């Protein structure tokens, strides 16, 4: 069977890659074409366009790149028609994928949405479009089932794929030592625009914690020069394709909001969640987004488990105080350990990628 899969970010590439591997295990004749990244290509899909050319974050940034985005949508539609897939699988990335879904529905293409857009956070009315266009919605957060139920939209909870990814890494991948000094991990994001904003702020901590080795996780889609220009002559290590190895060794992490916050929690690493964006985009977001927290950890737990420093609160003084706390406050460390254990329990032990692949194949073959 022929599968067309669209992911537009690094996290989507990771989860999409695992999904592609699972599809190949269950459908030996699978032919897969995708928009995504290196991970999806290595898993056995033909890569049409890399997410590095798609990832625009923030209202202002999207408007500034609107011509490119519209051109990408045009190219995508043309490629889908030429390929004529048995099923179209959309992985998060709602600004792009929901437009594709509306169009694909009109073409009579079966659509599966894997990893729900965060419609529970903002623009809830988008559920109506999803219900209209999508044949099967596969969700990965436990509270999403109840959310969609109030819209009379039956969805399938497959569990969070990061649980299986992290579990496999912890059990099978040995640690490669990075430093003799205790390590603080810096994960400034995967997009160039967010790295340029957050990494300089994170690096302000180097002077305050000289007894630690600061290690930056380089995003696979970004060049090393992006990091070296920001770091300059600081004694800071940069590693590529070793994020999980880094998280297993670190004592604490400064982590950009997004999927990485959940990955960090699943590795049991104390963290400070960092977010800072375009001021206008952030102001607009505060008017539209209706959530108490920005990190997946706190959203799933429905309380502040990890400290979030957002926009103007993300500054040198607050970062130093938050990092000092997670490194030295033993009672907070114990509470964090307990909360992380509860998080694991909430997410369960489902094999998300295998279940998602089975649901997709079942839809196509029935």
Protein Blocks (a to p, Z undefined) as FASTA:
>chain_A
ZZddddfbfklmmmmmmmmmmmmmmmmkbccdddddfklmmnopacfbdfklmmcgdjkl
mmmmmmmmmmmmmmmmmmmmmnopabdcdeejlllmmmmmmmmmmnopacddehiafkkl
gokllmmmmmmmpmbdcdfbfklmmmmmmnopacddebjfklmmmmmmmmmmccddfbfb
dcddddebjbfklmmmmmmmmmmmmmmmmmbccdddddfkbcfklmmmmnmmaccdddeh
ilmmmmmmpmbdcddedjklmmmmmnopacdddddddfklmmmmmmmpccfbfbfklmmn
opafbccdehjlmcfklmmmmmmmmmmmmmlmmmmmmmmmmmmmmnopadfklmmmmmmm
mmmmZZ
